[in-house]
Structure formats: C-alpha cells, structure tokens
Amino acid sequence: MTTSSIIIYIFLGSASLAYFMYGKAERKAVALFSGIGLGVAPYFGLEMWQLVVASLLMMALPFFVKI
C-alpha cells in the first residue's frame, strides 16, 4: 500500500461521510446513497484508477440527478 493510495482512501472516506450526513440531514436520497456507495466502493477490490473514476462519478451524481 502506497502513500498515495492511503491519501485517496482518506479522501474517499471523508467524502463518504460528508455525502451521507448531508443526505440524511437534508433528506436527499441521491446524496445519501452516494455517500453509502462511496463508503462501500473500496471493499470491491477494484484497481485504483477504477476506484477513482467510480468515486468521481458517485460524487458528481447528486449535482445532476435531482430527486
């Protein structure tokens, strides 16, 4: 495990918590599920570039999908 991967995991963990808390407080389902997805994604054992792309898509999703 390299230093860059640890920094990416820390960033994704904090983004996951932020999206989850925002979605729960504001009752926004897309942000809530994006937060859950960001928290679960590292457990799938993806390559680092796949994890970064999937995470960026999940972070952008609440800005484009309004429910």
N, C-alpha and C positions, 0 to 999 in steps of 0.2 A: 504494500500500500504506500503510495507516494504522498508527498505533502500536498500536491495539487488535488488529488482525489479526496483527501481529508477536508480541504477547504471547500470543495464542491459539495461534499456531504453536509458540512456545517451550514452552508448557504441554503441548500435544499431543505434541511430540517427547519431552519428559521423561517423560510418562506412558507413551508407547510403549516407551521404553527400560526403564522400571521393570516394566511388564507382561511384556515379552519376557524380561528377566533372571529375574524371579520364576517365570515359566512354565517356563523352561529349567532352573533350579536345582531346582525342586520337582517337575518332570516333570508339570506340569498343562497339558494340551493347550489348554483353553479360554483360559487366561491367555496362553499362548504365541501363539495365533492372534489373540487380541485385540490383543496388542502389535504383531504384524505388520500387522493391519488398521489400527490407529491410525497406524502409520508410513506406510502406503501411501495412506490416505484423502485427504490433501491434494493428491495428484497427479491426482485425478479432476476437478478444476476445478469443484467444487460452489460454490454460493453459501455465504456464511459461516454463515448460520443452518442450512443443511442439513448443513454440516460439523460444527457444534457438536452438533446433535441426533444425528447418526450416531455421533459420538465418545462422547457421553454414553451412548448405548445399548451401544456396544462396551465401555466402561469398567464398566458395570453387569452385563454378561453373565456374567462369572466368579462373581458373587455368587449368581446364580440357577440357573446350569447347573453341576451337579456331575458331572464325568466322571472 
